[in-house]
Amino acid sequence: MSEITRKLVFLICFIAIYTIRLYFKQQVSQKKITESRKTTQEKVLLFLAFIGIFILPLIGIFTPWLEFAAYNLPDWTGWIGTAVFVTAIWLFWRSHADLGLNWSASLEIHEHHSLIDTGVYRYIRHPMYASFLLWGIAQALLLHNWIYGLFNILSFLPMYFLRVYQEEQMMLDTFGEKYRNYMSCTGRVIPKFTLRATPLS
Ligand code: SAH
């Protein structure tokens, strides 16, 4: 896959994923927050992740400024990157659709918050974060650059490890035993297939 095709594929997937985010963001804008666990540490990590997933790829694609940090990968890796990005978009869309009004960009509990354990949440607790990890891998395979290709996954990993622990703690405090049972039936980002007669909630 040529460089121009890789960049074009990246740009199309990039626009698709941001369109999904904007669509669901305006749907949840009216919710009443009853608890927020947003910390300064999280805000800093969110900002770094934003640079990796939004600012740097656009600079890399539309200017020659970061070309000194280019790396080479075999042509076929571009196709793998495309397949990984398409999977990420699907998972990102499904996790937004399944979470519905329970979604928020930071650690929050809303009025009428319910525990979702159906759809993609039946098998994984963090499908949205899994889609971010896939997006980071796809970016490194499509944009061959140590800075704008790799910064996404490198900036998301600390964010992921901090968030997952705090989020699960918040969900345990809110939903108690129900979330504990849910945890035992699901994987964090790797699907766990368990036999379950009825949904937990
Ligand atoms: N970690 C999940 C959700 C990310 S959005 C994922 O990766 O798919 C973050 C918000 O979703 C959190 O603030 C929490 O309030 C909410 N949340 C996370 N898991 C949930 C679940 N199973 N049911 C309902 N809300 C959930």
Residues whose N, C-alpha, C, O or C-beta is under 5 A from the ligand:
A	BS01	SAH	S95 N102 W103 S104 S106 L107 E108 I109 S114 L115 I116 R125 H126 P127 M128 Y129
